[in-house]
């Protein structure tokens, strides 16, 4: 089977010949891994043979001073610490008491050009359009995290107006690119923490479910795949997400979930992507222990299809090279 055939079979809950996979890196770890293999980035990506690629639509930001990045919404992220790729927002731009903020317009022409470039280099991989900080995350990046949680409880009209603006922005992106040859959309929006949700299920349904359903519906209307990344334990939301069209749940942290129970309860309706812990296992296990865990994870989550193997997050800098190599050897498929 080709990489695309293998991935589509898995998502359709058919047993592929081998388990599809994708391995991604933080920028620091990518440099370390290239040095370990003695390859440049292009050579490494070709060697890995990832089954999924993404083209990002968080377009329009810029670095204004060292260690700080201003994104397309004007949010300033502090990347001067250990997290060089995402960082921590240090601005609060939107509040119920100030109507001076002007929402941006997406650069749709550049997004279409980005898709064209990605399609030209995707090879045999499945290509997802990606909106990071999709909805809840984008809202709290604009207001401040603690403020947003208070606004959910106390400022319903303000929150709904904020979310309506974010939804309109995202739908414009989806509409601009959905009829290209991308295979689906990958949304990034964290709703969980280690022990449960960041809000109650009724509050999530009240504010976020309908907007996600609208985004998912635009993608599904073209017969394309919907994937959602969320950190943490979101068990209570999975039935809702399945109902509104989610095909793939990405991250699936084994330090949080009982993988066998997760597969048993949801595996006939939902595919999983991830499952190999960047928190608990990859930085600390010996190669032999790590290899056994990867084999076991593939067996559990990959039974009857429904699994794209990979780290739960982009590989951080604290994963030793010997464990990177073990991961690659355990997943990599040599074509031909």
C-alpha positions in Angstrom: 0.0 0.0 0.0 1.1 3.6 -0.5 1.3 6.0 2.4 -1.9 7.6 1.4 -3.7 4.3 0.9 -2.4 3.1 4.3 -3.5 6.3 6.1 -7.0 6.4 4.5 -7.5 2.7 5.3 -6.7 3.4 8.9 -9.0 6.4 9.1 -11.8 4.3 7.5 -11.3 1.7 10.2 -9.8 -0.9 7.9 -6.7 -2.8 8.7 -3.8 -1.4 6.7 -0.8 -3.5 5.7 1.3 -1.6 8.2 0.7 1.2 10.8 0.8 4.7 9.3 2.8 7.2 11.4 4.0 10.8 11.6 7.0 12.1 13.6 7.3 15.8 14.3 9.9 17.9 16.1 10.3 21.1 18.0 12.8 23.3 16.3 15.5 22.6 18.9 15.1 18.9 18.7 15.0 19.0 14.9 18.5 20.5 14.9 19.7 17.9 17.4 18.2 15.0 15.4 19.7 16.2 12.1 23.1 16.4 13.8 22.6 12.9 15.2 21.8 11.4 11.8 24.2 13.6 9.9 21.5 14.8 7.7 20.0 18.2 6.7 16.3 18.8 7.3 15.2 17.8 3.8 17.2 14.5 4.0 15.8 13.7 7.4 12.2 14.3 6.3 12.7 12.1 3.3 14.2 9.4 5.5 11.4 9.5 8.0 8.7 8.9 5.4 5.9 10.5 7.4 2.4 9.6 6.3 0.8 13.0 7.2 1.9 16.5 6.5 0.4 19.9 7.4 0.2 23.3 5.8 -0.3 26.0 8.4 -2.7 28.9 8.1 -1.5 31.0 11.0 -0.1 33.4 8.6 0.9 37.1 9.0 2.9 37.2 12.2 6.4 38.6 12.7 9.3 38.7 15.1 9.7 42.3 16.4 12.5 41.7 18.9 14.6 38.7 19.9 12.6 36.1 21.7 9.2 37.6 21.0 6.7 36.9 18.2 3.6 38.9 17.3 1.0 36.7 15.6 -1.6 37.5 13.0 -4.1 38.7 15.7 -1.5 41.0 17.3 -0.9 38.7 20.3 2.7 38.9 21.5 4.2 35.6 22.5 7.3 35.3 24.7 9.6 32.7 23.2 12.7 33.7 25.1 12.4 30.7 27.5 12.7 27.0 26.8 9.7 27.0 24.4 11.1 28.5 21.2 8.1 27.5 19.0 5.0 28.6 20.7 5.8 30.6 23.9 3.5 32.4 26.4 1.2 35.3 25.4 2.1 38.5 27.3 -0.6 40.8 26.0 -4.4 41.1 26.7 -6.0 42.8 23.7 -9.7 42.2 24.1 -12.0 42.7 27.1 -15.7 43.4 27.7 -14.9 47.0 28.7 -12.9 48.1 25.6 -14.2 47.9 22.1 -11.1 49.4 20.4 -9.7 46.0 19.1 -10.0 45.5 15.4 -10.1 41.9 14.2 -7.8 41.0 11.4 -8.7 39.7 7.9 -7.1 36.4 6.9 -4.6 36.7 4.0 -6.5 34.2 1.9 -4.3 34.6 -1.2 -1.2 33.7 0.7 -3.0 30.7 2.2 -3.8 29.4 -1.2 -0.2 29.9 -2.3 0.9 28.0 0.8 -1.4 25.1 -0.2 0.1 25.1 -3.7 3.6 25.0 -2.3 2.7 22.2 0.1 1.0 20.1 -2.6 4.1 20.4 -4.8 6.2 18.8 -2.1 3.9 16.5 -0.2 4.9 13.4 -2.1 2.7 10.5 -1.2 1.7 11.9 2.2 -1.8 12.9 3.3 -1.9 16.7 3.5 -3.9 18.6 6.2 -4.6 22.3 6.3 -3.9 23.4 9.9 -5.4 26.1 12.0 -3.6 26.3 15.3 -5.0 28.1 18.3 -8.3 27.5 16.6 -11.1 28.7 18.9 -10.9 28.5 22.7 -7.1 28.9 22.6 -7.4 31.9 20.3 -10.1 33.4 22.5 -7.9 33.2 25.7 -4.8 34.3 23.8 -6.7 37.6 23.2 -8.1 38.0 26.6 -5.7 36.2 29.0 -6.4 32.7 30.2 -7.8 33.4 33.6 -9.8 36.3 32.3 -11.4 34.1 29.7 -12.5 31.5 32.2 -14.1 34.3 34.3 -15.8 35.7 31.1 -17.3 32.3 30.3 -19.1 32.5 33.7 -19.9 36.2 33.8 -19.8 37.8 30.4 -21.8 35.6 28.0 -22.7 38.3 25.4 -19.0 39.4 25.2 -17.8 35.8 24.8 -20.4 35.0 22.1 -19.4 38.1 20.1 -15.7 37.2 20.5 -16.3 33.6 19.3 -18.5 34.7 16.4 -15.6 36.8 15.1 -13.1 33.9 15.5 -15.5 31.5 13.8 -16.0 33.9 10.9 -12.3 34.2 10.4 -11.8 30.4 10.4 -14.7 29.8 8.1 -13.2 32.2 5.5 -9.9 30.2 5.6 -11.7 26.8 5.2 -13.8 28.2 2.3 -10.8 29.5 0.6 -8.8 26.3 0.5 -11.2 23.4 1.0 -11.7 22.8 -2.8 -7.9 22.4 -3.3 -6.3 19.0 -3.1 -5.7 19.0 0.6 -7.1 15.9 2.3 -8.6 17.4 5.4 -8.2 19.9 8.2 -6.3 19.7 11.4 -7.6 22.0 14.2 -5.6 22.7 17.4 -7.5 23.6 20.5 -6.7 22.4 24.0 -9.7 21.6 26.2 -8.1 19.4 28.8 -5.6 19.1 31.6 -4.1 16.0 33.0 -7.0 15.2 35.3 -9.9 16.4 33.2 -11.4 19.3 31.4 -10.5 23.0 31.7 -14.3 23.8 32.0 -17.4 21.7 32.6 -18.9 19.7 29.7 -22.1 21.8 29.8 -20.1 25.1 29.5 -18.1 23.6 26.6 -21.3 22.6 24.9 -22.8 26.0 25.6 -20.0 28.0 24.0 -17.8 25.9 21.8 -19.6 22.9 20.4 -21.7 24.8 17.8 -18.7 26.7 16.4 -16.6 23.6 16.1 -19.6 21.8 14.4 -19.8 24.6 11.9 -16.1 24.3 11.0 -16.2 20.5 10.9 -19.3 20.7 8.6 -17.6 22.9 6.1 -14.8 20.3 5.8 -17.0 17.2 5.8 -19.2 18.8 3.1 -16.4 18.1 0.7 -15.8 14.6 2.0 -12.6 15.5 3.7 -11.0 14.4 7.0 -11.4 16.3 10.3 -8.7 16.0 12.9 -8.5 17.8 16.3 -5.6 18.1 18.6 -6.4 18.6 22.2 -4.0 18.0 25.2 -5.3 16.5 28.4 -8.2 14.2 29.3 -11.2 15.1 27.1 -13.1 11.8 27.6 -16.3 13.6 28.4 -16.2 15.5 25.1 -15.4 12.6 22.8 -19.0 11.6 22.2 -19.9 15.2 21.3 -17.0 15.5 19.0 -17.8 12.3 17.2 -21.4 13.5 16.8 -20.3 16.7 15.1 -18.0 14.8 12.7 -14.6 14.4 14.2 -12.6 11.6 12.4 -9.2 11.8 14.2 -8.4 12.7 17.8 -4.7 13.7 18.1 -2.4 13.4 21.0 -3.9 10.6 23.1 -1.5 10.8 26.1 -0.9 7.3 27.6 -0.1 8.9 31.0 -3.7 10.1 31.0 -5.8 7.5 29.2 -6.1 3.7 29.5 -5.5 3.0 25.8 -7.3 -0.3 25.8 -10.4 1.2 27.4 -10.3 4.2 25.0 -10.0 1.9 22.0 -12.8 -0.3 23.3 -15.2 2.6 23.9 -14.5 4.8 20.9 -12.4 2.9 18.5 -15.2 1.9 16.1 -16.2 5.6 15.6 -12.9 7.5 16.1 -9.4 7.2 14.9 -6.4 8.0 17.1 -3.2 9.8 16.3 -0.2 9.9 18.7 -0.1 7.7 21.8 3.6 7.6 22.3 4.4 9.8 25.3 6.7 12.8 25.0 6.1 13.4 28.7 6.6 10.1 30.4 8.3 7.7 28.0 10.4 9.2 25.2 12.7 11.3 27.5 13.2 8.7 30.2 12.8 5.1 29.0 15.7 2.9 28.0 15.6 2.0 24.2 14.5 -1.5 25.0 11.6 -0.5 27.2 10.6 2.2 24.8 10.6 -0.2 21.9 8.3 -2.6 23.7 5.9 0.2 24.6 5.7 1.3 21.0 5.0 -2.2 19.8 2.2 -2.6 22.5 0.7 0.8 21.6 0.5 -0.1 17.9 -1.1 -3.4 18.8 -3.8 -1.8 21.0 -4.7 1.3 19.1 -4.1 -0.1 15.7 -6.3 -3.2 16.0 -8.8 -3.1 13.0 -7.2 0.2 11.8 -8.1 3.5 13.3 -4.5 4.5 14.3 -1.8 6.9 13.1 1.3 6.2 15.3 3.5 9.0 16.6 4.6 11.0 19.5 1.9 12.7 21.5 3.4 16.1 20.7 6.3 17.4 18.6 9.5 15.8 20.0 11.0 18.1 22.7 14.6 18.8 23.2 15.0 16.5 26.2 14.5 13.3 24.2 17.9 11.6 23.8 19.0 10.7 20.3 19.1 7.0 21.1 15.4 7.2 21.9 14.7 9.2 18.7 16.4 6.5 16.7 14.5 3.8 18.6 11.2 5.6 17.8 12.1 5.9 14.1 13.2 2.3 13.8 10.0 1.1 15.5 7.7 3.1 13.1 9.6 3.7 9.9 8.4 1.8 6.8 10.9 1.3 3.9 8.9 1.6 0.7 9.5 -0.7 -2.2 
